[in-house]
Amino acid sequence: MPQRAVLTPRMSRNEQDRDQIAVVLPDDSELTVPRGSSVEDIAYEIGPGLGEDTVGGRIDGELVGKEVPVETDGARIEIVTADSDEYVRVLRHTAAHALAQAVQRLYDDVQLAIGPPTNEGFYYDFDNLEIDADDLPAIREEMESIIEADYDVEYEAVSVAKARERLADQLCKGPHVDSTGDIGAVELLEIAGAYWRGDEANPMQTRVYGTAFETEAELEAYKQRRREAQRRDHRKLGRELNLFSIQDRTGPGLPLYHPPGKTVLRELRRFVEGLNREAGYEYVETPHAFKTDLWRESGHYDNYADDMFLFELDDDEFGLKPMNCPGHAAIFDDGSWSYRDLPVRYAEDGKVYRKEQRGELSGLSRTWAFTIDDGHLFVRPEDIDREVGRIMDMIDKALSTFDLEYEVALATRPEKSVGADEIWERAESQLRDVLDRRAIKYELEAGDGAFYGPKIDYTFEDAIGREWDGPTVQLDFNMPERFDLTYTGEDNADHRPVMIHRALYGSYERFFMMLIENFAGKFPTWLAPEQVRVLPISDDNLGYAHRVKNELAEAGFRVEVDGRDGTIGNKIRTAHEDRLPYQVIVGDDEESAGTISVRDRKEQEAGDVDPERFREHLREEADERRIEPDFLE
């Protein structure tokens, strides 16, 4: 690092002390540095090699450029290098600028909006830009010329006034790599429309999506994963397998479930109902809308009204419910409870409605109407540890049934919230204690809690490595206070229960979407809308095919007969394309012997099978909720 001689006035010892700050490093050690030292300066203080390798840093969790000064005593500092997980985000941030520069070179009068990195790559929004997918190769080629030119990326700090004068420039706080030559391999993926700041009242802009990696090999691996994700896209498979539709005439974000899709949802619901029954939950039901008096009392009106569908009827205002919890609190409040009655555990597969921006709606992943496998518990404070632990056991059983690996995070108080500081501190401390006592590794997600309480969130990974949000456990001291909920304690005095919110799937819609893509439409036998298809070799075998079908149906299985004209080869091919777990083939030989031939979707076959033995095999597989069909020896 170049050294400079700087003449400064002599300071008193007190002035020197005031001009020093202590920063906290990832190992919780402290380092004293001059106030205003940059992230890079601090890295050099730690070690010359680290200083040379620094590309950025985190100040109290915020990713920043290496030139950014640290002014706060006690700030937590992490150094980002090319070996850090965050490096690809820095690289992609710089790639977004290369995209903006390429577009400005190719198109006159274009105006820049924003261009952030994302988990998958980056995007940039433009005004006055009319392009389509055919234009992307030329833009990428221009980007690659900018990368090859290896332009330096220079940091310049400007005043707010100067920034206002330079609004047309690419003003950005970083972080960035040192030069465009460090960007690596890039690809432009697609074009979409987007509103400025996501507000539909603003004009539509053109958004260009792209991605960047350090090497061509990493980029090619990503493109292969993307092709696989497109093959598994639940919207495409939803049409092909007749699972659901979302139609313009019925409204955006409002899915319609067709019989096969409803069959999968019904089986998912039965599974959760069994878990709830074993855990002592009672089912309740609440309406789709409440007067806003209830939403004001719960705090939703002040904290969630922008996301609610509100309407007036006579002299009253109503709101479609965005959550089920106030209704469950109202049911609890209608009773008289002793400490002996607690915990009270309510469950409901409750339909809720949230007013997402139209541009954010996407298949089943983000909808206006969805169903939560909801549960709310009213417990004594001393029972929190036990009840949260039991819920976590239920979640583990649910996710492990689908062979899903998961990670856990503790989400703390958001900026927009209700309740006193001491209530939040108590709730967060108790959830942290539960996780620590169970020796569960978890990430801290500061500010991501619900507006009424902190929560434990689960994310799980699907078959191609993508992460999805899922189950949650939320601790709530606020709603019992707002609804004045009480129970009579051993001392005959009134006490305040604690409310626990939980969902084992998260929502049926998003979980269903994930399952479609995770299994690529090849559902486990217990979930499959059609578990078995009987294929007669000729019309002469139709009668026997229907007898086999009826015996399977009477045993509780979902089975159909393919009685169409056509060769057995075509029937097998169609059943395979429909992703069925099993095909049963019957011809003259099987009919005369009273047997069947069985073929699974892995194209494994077994002949001369006793139908009763096959039914027993199916029953075991379904009851055990096995992920893959087992070959019938």
C-alpha positions as CSV (number, residue, x, y, z in Angstrom):
1,M,0.0,0.0,0.0
2,P,1.5,3.4,-1.0
3,Q,2.7,5.5,2.0
4,R,2.0,9.2,2.3
5,A,3.6,11.8,4.5
6,V,0.8,13.9,6.0
7,L,1.4,17.0,8.2
8,T,-1.3,17.3,11.0
9,P,-1.6,19.7,14.0
10,R,-0.4,18.3,17.2
11,M,-3.4,17.0,19.3
12,S,-3.8,16.7,23.0
13,R,-4.1,13.1,24.5
14,N,-7.8,13.7,25.1
15,E,-8.3,14.8,21.5
16,Q,-6.4,11.7,20.3
17,D,-8.6,9.4,22.5
18,R,-11.7,11.0,21.1
19,D,-10.4,10.5,17.6
20,Q,-10.0,6.7,18.1
21,I,-12.7,4.1,17.9
22,A,-12.8,0.4,18.6
23,V,-14.2,-1.9,15.9
24,V,-15.3,-5.4,16.5
25,L,-13.9,-8.2,14.3
26,P,-15.7,-11.5,13.4
27,D,-13.9,-13.3,16.3
28,D,-15.3,-10.7,18.7
29,S,-11.9,-9.2,19.3
30,E,-11.6,-5.4,19.2
31,L,-9.2,-3.3,17.2
32,T,-8.6,0.4,17.9
33,V,-8.3,2.6,14.7
34,P,-8.6,6.2,13.9
35,R,-12.2,7.4,13.4
36,G,-12.9,7.6,9.7
37,S,-10.6,4.7,8.7
38,S,-11.8,3.0,5.6
39,V,-12.6,-0.7,5.5
40,E,-9.4,-1.2,3.5
41,D,-7.4,0.7,6.2
42,I,-8.7,-1.6,8.8
43,A,-7.9,-4.6,6.7
44,Y,-4.3,-3.4,6.5
45,E,-4.2,-2.9,10.2
46,I,-5.1,-6.6,10.6
47,G,-2.5,-7.7,8.1
48,P,-0.8,-6.5,4.9
49,G,-1.9,-9.5,2.9
50,L,-5.6,-9.0,3.9
51,G,-5.3,-5.4,3.0
52,E,-4.0,-6.3,-0.5
53,D,-6.9,-8.8,-1.0
54,T,-9.7,-6.5,0.2
55,V,-12.5,-5.8,-2.2
56,G,-15.2,-4.7,0.2
57,G,-16.6,-5.2,3.7
58,R,-19.6,-5.3,6.0
59,I,-20.2,-2.6,8.5
60,D,-22.8,-3.8,11.0
61,G,-24.0,-6.3,8.5
62,E,-24.3,-3.9,5.5
63,L,-22.2,-4.8,2.5
64,V,-20.1,-1.7,1.5
65,G,-17.1,-0.7,-0.6
66,K,-13.6,-1.0,0.7
67,E,-13.3,2.8,0.6
68,V,-16.2,3.5,3.0
69,P,-15.1,5.1,6.2
70,V,-16.0,3.7,9.6
71,E,-17.3,6.4,12.0
72,T,-19.1,4.5,14.8
73,D,-17.4,3.2,17.9
74,G,-18.2,-0.5,18.4
75,A,-19.1,-1.1,14.7
76,R,-18.8,-4.7,13.6
77,I,-16.5,-5.1,10.7
78,E,-16.1,-8.0,8.3
79,I,-13.5,-7.9,5.4
80,V,-14.6,-9.2,2.0
81,T,-12.0,-10.7,-0.3
82,A,-12.2,-12.8,-3.5
83,D,-12.5,-15.9,-1.2
84,S,-15.6,-14.6,0.6
85,D,-19.1,-15.8,0.0
86,E,-20.1,-12.2,-0.7
87,Y,-17.5,-11.7,-3.5
88,V,-19.8,-12.9,-6.2
89,R,-22.3,-10.3,-5.1
90,V,-19.6,-7.6,-5.5
91,L,-18.7,-9.0,-8.9
92,R,-22.4,-8.9,-10.0
93,H,-22.9,-5.4,-8.7
94,T,-20.0,-4.3,-11.0
95,A,-21.5,-6.3,-13.8
96,A,-24.7,-4.4,-13.5
97,H,-22.7,-1.2,-14.2
98,A,-21.1,-2.8,-17.2
99,L,-24.6,-3.6,-18.5
100,A,-25.7,0.0,-18.0
101,Q,-22.7,1.3,-19.8
102,A,-23.2,-1.1,-22.7
103,V,-26.8,-0.1,-23.1
104,Q,-25.9,3.6,-23.0
105,R,-23.3,3.0,-25.8
106,L,-25.8,1.2,-28.0
107,Y,-29.0,3.3,-27.5
108,D,-29.4,7.0,-27.5
109,D,-31.5,8.9,-24.8
110,V,-31.7,5.9,-22.5
111,Q,-32.0,6.8,-18.9
112,L,-30.7,4.7,-16.0
113,A,-32.8,3.7,-13.0
114,I,-31.4,1.1,-10.6
115,G,-29.3,-2.0,-11.0
116,P,-28.7,-4.1,-7.9
117,P,-27.2,-7.6,-7.6
118,T,-29.5,-10.5,-6.7
119,N,-29.1,-14.0,-5.3
120,E,-29.1,-15.3,-8.9
121,G,-27.3,-12.5,-10.7
122,F,-28.3,-8.8,-11.3
123,Y,-30.7,-6.6,-13.2
124,Y,-30.9,-3.0,-14.4
125,D,-34.0,-0.9,-15.0
126,F,-34.0,1.6,-17.9
127,D,-36.3,4.4,-19.1
128,N,-36.7,5.1,-22.8
129,L,-35.4,1.7,-23.9
130,E,-37.4,-0.5,-26.3
131,I,-35.7,-3.8,-26.9
132,D,-36.6,-7.5,-27.1
133,A,-34.8,-10.8,-26.5
134,D,-33.2,-10.6,-30.0
135,D,-31.2,-7.6,-28.8
136,L,-29.6,-9.3,-25.8
137,P,-26.6,-10.9,-27.7
138,A,-25.5,-7.5,-29.0
139,I,-25.7,-5.9,-25.6
140,R,-23.8,-8.9,-24.0
141,E,-21.1,-8.5,-26.7
142,E,-20.7,-4.8,-25.8
143,M,-20.5,-5.8,-22.1
144,E,-17.8,-8.2,-22.9
145,S,-15.8,-5.5,-24.7
146,I,-16.1,-3.4,-21.6
147,I,-14.8,-6.3,-19.5
148,E,-12.0,-6.9,-21.9
149,A,-10.9,-3.3,-21.8
150,D,-10.3,-3.7,-18.1
151,Y,-11.4,-0.2,-17.0
152,D,-10.5,0.9,-13.5
153,V,-13.5,1.3,-11.1
154,E,-12.7,4.5,-9.2
155,Y,-14.3,5.6,-5.9
156,E,-15.2,9.2,-5.5
157,A,-17.1,10.7,-2.5
158,V,-19.4,13.6,-3.4
159,S,-21.7,15.8,-1.3
160,V,-25.4,15.5,-1.5
161,A,-25.6,18.7,-3.4
162,K,-23.1,17.6,-5.9
163,A,-24.9,14.3,-6.3
164,R,-28.2,16.1,-7.1
165,E,-26.3,17.9,-9.9
166,R,-25.1,14.6,-11.3
167,L,-28.3,12.6,-11.3
168,A,-27.7,11.5,-14.9
169,D,-24.4,9.8,-13.8
170,Q,-24.2,6.3,-12.4
171,L,-24.0,7.2,-8.8
172,C,-23.5,4.2,-6.6
173,K,-22.2,3.5,-3.1
174,G,-20.7,0.1,-4.1
175,P,-19.1,-2.2,-3.4
176,H,-17.3,-3.0,-6.7
177,V,-14.3,-5.0,-8.0
178,D,-11.2,-3.0,-8.8
179,S,-11.7,-3.1,-12.6
180,T,-14.1,-4.3,-15.2
181,G,-11.6,-7.0,-16.1
182,D,-12.4,-8.7,-12.7
183,I,-16.0,-9.1,-13.6
184,G,-15.5,-12.6,-15.2
185,A,-18.1,-14.4,-17.3
186,V,-21.5,-12.8,-18.0
187,E,-24.8,-13.7,-19.6
188,L,-28.0,-11.8,-20.2
189,L,-31.0,-13.9,-19.4
190,E,-34.3,-12.1,-20.1
191,I,-36.3,-8.9,-20.4
192,A,-39.2,-7.9,-18.3
193,G,-41.3,-4.8,-17.4
194,A,-41.0,-3.3,-14.0
195,Y,-42.4,-0.2,-12.2
196,W,-40.1,2.3,-10.6
197,R,-39.7,1.2,-6.9
198,G,-42.4,-1.5,-7.5
199,D,-45.2,1.1,-7.5
200,E,-47.9,0.5,-10.1
201,A,-48.6,4.2,-10.1
202,N,-45.2,4.8,-11.7
203,P,-44.4,4.4,-15.4
204,M,-43.3,1.0,-16.7
205,Q,-39.6,0.6,-17.2
206,T,-37.6,-2.0,-19.1
207,R,-35.7,-4.5,-16.9
208,V,-32.8,-6.5,-18.2
209,Y,-31.8,-9.6,-16.1
210,G,-28.3,-11.0,-16.2
211,T,-25.8,-13.0,-14.2
212,A,-22.1,-13.1,-13.7
213,F,-19.5,-15.6,-12.3
214,E,-15.8,-15.6,-11.9
215,T,-15.3,-18.3,-14.5
216,E,-16.9,-19.6,-17.7
217,A,-17.2,-23.1,-16.0
218,E,-19.3,-21.6,-13.2
219,L,-21.4,-19.7,-15.6
220,E,-22.1,-22.9,-17.7
221,A,-23.0,-24.8,-14.6
222,Y,-25.4,-22.1,-13.7
223,K,-27.0,-22.2,-17.1
224,Q,-27.4,-25.9,-16.9
225,R,-29.2,-25.5,-13.5
226,R,-31.3,-22.8,-15.0
227,R,-32.3,-25.1,-17.9
228,E,-33.2,-27.8,-15.4
229,A,-35.3,-25.3,-13.4
230,Q,-37.1,-24.3,-16.5
231,R,-37.8,-28.0,-17.2
232,R,-39.3,-28.2,-13.7
233,D,-41.2,-24.9,-13.8
234,H,-44.4,-25.5,-11.8
235,R,-46.4,-23.2,-14.2
236,K,-45.4,-25.4,-17.2
237,L,-46.0,-28.7,-15.3
238,G,-49.2,-27.3,-13.8
239,R,-50.6,-27.0,-17.3
240,E,-49.2,-30.3,-18.6
241,L,-50.4,-32.3,-15.6
242,N,-53.7,-30.4,-15.3
243,L,-53.0,-29.4,-11.7
244,F,-54.1,-25.7,-11.6
245,S,-54.7,-22.6,-13.6
246,I,-54.6,-18.9,-13.1
247,Q,-56.9,-17.2,-15.5
248,D,-57.4,-13.5,-16.5
249,R,-61.2,-13.7,-16.2
250,T,-61.0,-15.0,-12.7
251,G,-58.3,-12.7,-11.6
252,P,-54.5,-12.6,-11.1
253,G,-53.0,-14.3,-8.1
254,L,-56.2,-16.4,-7.6
255,P,-55.3,-20.0,-8.4
256,L,-58.0,-22.5,-9.6
257,Y,-57.2,-26.1,-8.6
258,H,-58.2,-28.8,-11.0
259,P,-59.1,-32.3,-9.8
260,P,-55.5,-33.7,-10.0
261,G,-54.1,-30.7,-8.1
262,K,-56.8,-30.8,-5.5
263,T,-56.0,-34.5,-4.9
264,V,-52.4,-33.5,-4.1
265,L,-53.6,-30.7,-1.7
266,R,-56.0,-33.1,-0.1
267,E,-53.2,-35.6,0.7
268,L,-51.0,-32.8,2.0
269,R,-53.8,-31.7,4.3
270,R,-54.5,-35.2,5.6
271,F,-50.8,-35.6,6.5
272,V,-50.8,-32.3,8.5
273,E,-54.2,-33.2,10.1
274,G,-52.6,-36.5,11.4
275,L,-49.6,-34.6,12.9
276,N,-52.0,-32.1,14.5
277,R,-54.2,-34.8,15.9
278,E,-51.2,-36.5,17.5
279,A,-50.0,-33.2,19.0
280,G,-53.4,-32.3,20.6
281,Y,-54.7,-29.6,18.3
282,E,-58.4,-28.8,17.9
283,Y,-59.6,-27.6,14.5
284,V,-61.5,-24.3,14.3
285,E,-62.8,-22.3,11.4
286,T,-62.9,-18.5,10.8
287,P,-64.5,-16.5,8.0
288,H,-62.7,-14.9,5.1
289,A,-63.4,-11.3,6.3
290,F,-63.8,-9.4,9.5
291,K,-64.8,-5.9,10.5
292,T,-61.7,-3.7,10.6
293,D,-62.5,-3.2,14.3
294,L,-60.8,-6.5,14.8
295,W,-57.8,-5.6,12.6
296,R,-57.4,-2.3,14.6
297,E,-57.4,-4.2,17.8
298,S,-54.9,-6.7,16.6
299,G,-52.5,-4.1,15.2
300,H,-52.9,-5.2,11.6
301,Y,-54.7,-2.1,10.5
302,D,-51.9,0.2,11.5
303,N,-49.1,-2.1,10.4
304,Y,-50.5,-4.2,7.5
305,A,-53.3,-2.2,5.9
306,D,-51.4,-1.5,2.7
307,D,-51.3,-5.3,2.1
308,M,-55.0,-5.9,2.9
309,F,-58.1,-5.9,0.7
310,L,-60.5,-3.5,2.4
311,F,-64.1,-2.8,1.5
312,E,-67.1,-1.0,2.9
313,L,-70.5,-2.6,3.6
314,D,-73.3,-0.3,4.9
315,D,-71.6,1.8,7.6
316,D,-68.9,-0.7,8.4
317,E,-65.4,-1.3,6.9
318,F,-64.3,-4.9,6.5
319,G,-61.0,-6.5,5.4
320,L,-60.3,-9.9,3.9
321,K,-58.1,-11.6,6.4
322,P,-54.3,-11.5,5.7
323,M,-53.8,-13.8,8.7
324,N,-55.8,-16.2,10.8
325,C,-54.4,-15.3,14.2
326,P,-56.9,-12.5,15.3
327,G,-59.8,-14.9,14.7
328,H,-58.2,-17.6,16.8
329,A,-57.5,-15.0,19.5
330,A,-61.2,-14.0,19.4
331,I,-62.2,-17.7,19.8
332,F,-59.9,-18.0,22.9
333,D,-61.3,-14.8,24.3
334,D,-64.8,-16.2,24.1
335,G,-63.9,-18.9,26.7
336,S,-63.1,-19.0,30.4
337,W,-59.7,-20.7,31.0
338,S,-57.8,-22.1,34.0
339,Y,-54.1,-22.9,34.0
340,R,-55.2,-26.5,34.0
341,D,-56.7,-26.0,30.5
342,L,-53.5,-24.7,29.0
343,P,-51.9,-25.2,26.5
344,V,-54.9,-24.5,24.2
345,R,-53.9,-25.5,20.6
346,Y,-56.0,-24.4,17.6
347,A,-55.5,-25.4,14.0
348,E,-57.1,-24.2,10.8
349,D,-56.4,-24.6,7.1
350,G,-57.3,-20.9,6.7
351,K,-57.6,-19.1,3.4
352,V,-55.9,-15.6,3.6
353,Y,-55.6,-12.7,1.2
354,R,-52.7,-10.3,0.7
355,K,-52.5,-7.5,-1.8
356,E,-49.2,-8.2,-3.5
357,Q,-48.2,-5.9,-6.4
358,R,-49.4,-7.3,-9.7
359,G,-45.9,-7.4,-11.1
360,E,-44.8,-9.6,-8.1
361,L,-47.4,-12.3,-8.7
362,S,-46.0,-15.5,-10.1
363,G,-47.7,-18.8,-10.4
364,L,-48.2,-20.4,-7.0
365,S,-45.1,-18.8,-5.5
366,R,-46.8,-15.4,-4.9
367,T,-50.5,-15.1,-5.0
368,W,-53.3,-12.9,-3.7
369,A,-55.2,-15.9,-2.1
370,F,-53.5,-18.8,-0.4
371,T,-54.0,-21.2,2.4
372,I,-51.9,-21.6,5.6
373,D,-51.8,-24.8,7.6
374,D,-52.1,-22.5,10.6
375,G,-51.8,-23.3,14.2
376,H,-52.0,-21.0,17.3
377,L,-51.3,-22.0,20.8
378,F,-52.1,-20.2,24.0
379,V,-49.6,-21.3,26.7
380,R,-48.3,-20.3,30.1
381,P,-44.9,-18.6,30.0
382,E,-43.2,-21.5,31.7
383,D,-44.5,-23.8,28.9
384,I,-42.9,-21.9,26.0
385,D,-39.7,-24.1,25.8
386,R,-41.7,-27.3,25.8
387,E,-44.3,-26.2,23.3
388,V,-41.8,-24.6,20.8
389,G,-39.7,-27.7,21.0
390,R,-42.7,-29.9,20.2
391,I,-43.6,-27.7,17.2
392,M,-40.0,-28.0,16.0
393,D,-40.3,-31.8,16.2
394,M,-43.4,-31.6,14.1
395,I,-41.7,-29.5,11.5
396,D,-38.8,-31.9,11.4
397,K,-41.1,-34.8,10.8
398,A,-43.0,-32.9,8.1
399,L,-39.9,-31.9,6.2
400,S,-38.0,-35.2,6.6
401,T,-41.1,-37.0,5.2
402,F,-40.3,-35.2,1.9
403,D,-36.6,-35.8,2.3
404,L,-35.9,-32.1,2.5
405,E,-32.8,-30.8,4.3
406,Y,-33.4,-27.5,6.0
407,E,-31.6,-24.6,7.8
408,V,-33.0,-22.5,10.7
409,A,-32.9,-18.7,11.3
410,L,-33.9,-16.5,14.2
411,A,-35.7,-13.4,12.9
412,T,-35.8,-10.4,15.3
413,R,-37.8,-7.2,15.7
414,P,-38.5,-5.3,12.4
415,E,-38.5,-1.5,12.2
416,K,-42.4,-1.5,11.9
417,S,-43.7,-3.4,14.9
418,V,-45.9,-3.2,18.0
419,G,-45.1,-3.7,21.6
420,A,-42.7,-2.5,24.3
421,D,-38.9,-3.1,24.0
422,E,-38.9,-5.3,27.1
423,I,-41.6,-7.6,25.6
424,W,-39.5,-8.0,22.4
425,E,-36.3,-8.6,24.3
426,R,-38.0,-11.2,26.4
427,A,-39.5,-13.0,23.4
428,E,-36.3,-13.0,21.4
429,S,-34.4,-14.2,24.4
430,Q,-36.8,-17.1,24.9
431,L,-36.6,-18.3,21.3
432,R,-32.8,-18.0,21.4
433,D,-32.8,-20.1,24.6
434,V,-34.9,-22.8,22.9
435,L,-32.5,-23.0,20.0
436,D,-29.4,-23.1,22.2
437,R,-30.8,-25.7,24.5
438,R,-31.6,-28.0,21.6
439,A,-28.1,-27.3,20.1
440,I,-29.6,-26.2,16.8
441,K,-27.3,-24.2,14.5
442,Y,-29.1,-21.0,13.3
443,E,-28.5,-17.8,11.5
444,L,-29.6,-14.4,12.9
445,E,-31.9,-12.4,10.6
446,A,-32.0,-9.0,12.2
447,G,-35.2,-7.1,11.5
448,D,-37.0,-9.9,9.7
449,G,-39.5,-10.8,12.5
450,A,-43.3,-10.4,12.2
451,F,-44.6,-7.0,13.4
452,Y,-46.0,-8.7,16.5
453,G,-43.1,-10.9,17.5
454,P,-39.8,-12.7,16.7
455,K,-39.8,-16.0,14.9
456,I,-37.9,-19.1,14.0
457,D,-37.9,-19.5,10.2
458,Y,-37.0,-22.6,8.2
459,T,-35.6,-22.7,4.7
460,F,-35.2,-26.0,2.8
461,E,-33.3,-27.1,-0.3
462,D,-34.9,-28.8,-3.2
463,A,-33.5,-31.4,-5.6
464,I,-31.5,-28.9,-7.7
465,G,-30.1,-26.9,-4.8
466,R,-32.6,-24.0,-4.6
467,E,-33.7,-22.7,-1.2
468,W,-37.3,-22.0,-0.3
469,D,-39.0,-20.4,2.7
470,G,-41.2,-22.7,4.6
471,P,-42.3,-23.4,8.1
472,T,-42.2,-20.9,10.9
473,V,-42.6,-20.6,14.7
474,Q,-43.5,-17.2,16.1
475,L,-43.6,-16.1,19.7
476,D,-46.2,-13.4,20.5
477,F,-46.6,-11.5,23.8
478,N,-48.3,-8.6,22.0
479,M,-51.6,-9.9,20.7
480,P,-52.6,-11.4,24.1
481,E,-52.0,-8.0,25.6
482,R,-54.0,-6.2,22.8
483,F,-56.9,-8.6,23.1
484,D,-56.7,-8.7,27.0
485,L,-56.5,-12.5,27.0
486,T,-56.3,-14.1,30.4
487,Y,-56.4,-17.4,32.2
488,T,-56.8,-18.1,35.9
489,G,-53.6,-19.2,37.6
490,E,-53.0,-21.4,40.6
491,D,-53.2,-18.3,42.7
492,N,-56.8,-17.6,41.4
493,A,-55.5,-14.4,39.8
494,D,-55.7,-13.5,36.1
495,H,-52.6,-14.1,34.1
496,R,-51.6,-13.3,30.5
497,P,-51.1,-16.3,28.2
498,V,-48.4,-16.3,25.5
499,M,-49.5,-16.9,21.9
500,I,-47.4,-19.1,19.6
501,H,-48.0,-19.0,15.8
502,R,-46.8,-21.9,13.7
503,A,-47.1,-23.4,10.3
504,L,-45.6,-26.7,9.2
505,Y,-45.6,-26.0,5.4
506,G,-45.8,-22.2,5.5
507,S,-48.6,-22.1,2.9
508,Y,-50.1,-24.9,0.8
509,E,-49.6,-22.9,-2.4
510,R,-45.9,-22.3,-2.0
511,F,-45.2,-25.8,-0.7
512,F,-47.2,-27.3,-3.5
513,M,-45.2,-25.2,-6.0
514,M,-41.9,-26.4,-4.4
515,L,-43.1,-30.1,-4.5
516,I,-44.0,-29.8,-8.2
517,E,-40.5,-28.5,-9.1
518,N,-38.6,-30.6,-6.6
519,F,-40.1,-33.9,-7.9
520,A,-40.4,-32.5,-11.5
521,G,-44.0,-33.6,-11.5
522,K,-43.1,-37.2,-10.4
523,F,-45.0,-37.2,-7.1
524,P,-44.4,-40.0,-4.5
525,T,-47.1,-42.6,-4.8
526,W,-49.0,-41.4,-1.7
527,L,-49.3,-37.9,-3.3
528,A,-49.7,-38.8,-6.9
529,P,-53.1,-37.7,-8.4
530,E,-53.2,-41.0,-10.3
531,Q,-51.2,-43.7,-8.6
532,V,-51.8,-46.6,-11.1
533,R,-52.9,-46.8,-14.7
534,V,-54.1,-50.1,-16.1
535,L,-53.1,-50.7,-19.7
536,P,-55.0,-53.4,-21.6
537,I,-52.9,-54.8,-24.5
538,S,-56.1,-55.1,-26.7
539,D,-59.8,-54.4,-26.5
540,D,-60.3,-58.1,-25.6
541,N,-58.6,-57.4,-22.3
542,L,-60.7,-54.3,-21.3
543,G,-63.0,-56.3,-19.1
544,Y,-60.2,-57.8,-17.1
545,A,-58.5,-54.4,-17.0
546,H,-61.6,-52.9,-15.3
547,R,-61.8,-55.7,-12.8
548,V,-58.1,-55.1,-11.8
549,K,-58.9,-51.4,-11.6
550,N,-62.0,-51.9,-9.4
551,E,-60.1,-54.1,-7.0
552,L,-57.4,-51.5,-6.6
553,A,-60.0,-48.7,-6.3
554,E,-61.9,-50.6,-3.6
555,A,-58.6,-50.9,-1.7
556,G,-58.4,-47.1,-1.7
557,F,-56.0,-46.4,-4.6
558,R,-56.4,-43.8,-7.3
559,V,-56.4,-45.8,-10.6
560,E,-57.6,-45.4,-14.2
561,V,-57.8,-47.6,-17.3
562,D,-56.4,-46.5,-20.6
563,G,-59.1,-47.9,-22.9
564,R,-58.1,-45.9,-25.9
565,D,-57.3,-47.4,-29.3
566,G,-53.6,-47.7,-29.8
567,T,-50.6,-49.9,-29.3
568,I,-49.4,-50.9,-25.9
569,G,-46.2,-49.1,-26.7
570,N,-48.0,-45.8,-27.1
571,K,-50.0,-46.4,-23.9
572,I,-46.8,-47.0,-22.0
573,R,-45.2,-43.9,-23.4
574,T,-48.2,-41.8,-22.5
575,A,-48.2,-43.1,-18.9
576,H,-44.5,-42.4,-18.7
577,E,-45.0,-38.8,-19.9
578,D,-47.8,-38.4,-17.4
579,R,-45.2,-39.3,-14.7
580,L,-47.3,-42.0,-13.1
581,P,-45.7,-44.1,-10.3
582,Y,-47.0,-47.4,-11.7
583,Q,-48.4,-49.0,-14.8
584,V,-50.2,-52.3,-14.8
585,I,-50.2,-54.2,-18.1
586,V,-52.8,-56.9,-18.8
587,G,-53.1,-59.1,-21.9
588,D,-54.3,-62.6,-22.7
589,D,-51.6,-64.3,-20.6
590,E,-52.3,-62.2,-17.5
591,E,-56.0,-62.6,-17.9
592,S,-55.9,-66.4,-18.2
593,A,-53.5,-66.7,-15.2
594,G,-55.3,-64.1,-13.1
595,T,-52.0,-62.1,-12.8
596,I,-50.7,-58.7,-13.8
597,S,-47.5,-57.2,-15.2
598,V,-46.2,-54.2,-13.3
599,R,-43.9,-51.4,-14.6
600,D,-42.7,-48.5,-12.5
601,R,-41.7,-45.0,-13.8
602,K,-38.0,-46.0,-13.6
603,E,-39.0,-48.5,-16.4
604,Q,-38.4,-51.5,-14.1
605,E,-40.8,-54.4,-14.8
606,A,-42.1,-57.4,-13.0
607,G,-44.3,-60.1,-14.6
608,D,-46.7,-62.7,-13.4
609,V,-47.5,-60.7,-10.3
610,D,-50.4,-61.6,-8.0
611,P,-52.8,-58.6,-7.8
612,E,-53.2,-59.0,-4.0
613,R,-49.4,-58.9,-3.6
614,F,-49.3,-55.7,-5.7
615,R,-52.0,-54.1,-3.5
616,E,-50.1,-54.9,-0.4
617,H,-47.0,-53.4,-1.9
618,L,-48.8,-50.2,-2.8
619,R,-50.3,-50.0,0.7
620,E,-47.0,-50.3,2.4
621,E,-45.4,-47.7,0.1
622,A,-48.3,-45.2,0.6
623,D,-48.6,-45.7,4.4
624,E,-44.8,-45.2,4.8
625,R,-45.0,-42.2,2.5
626,R,-41.9,-43.3,0.6
627,I,-40.4,-40.8,-1.8
628,E,-39.7,-43.2,-4.7
629,P,-41.7,-46.2,-5.9
630,D,-39.9,-49.5,-4.9
631,F,-39.3,-52.0,-7.5
632,L,-41.6,-55.0,-7.1
633,E,-39.4,-58.1,-7.2
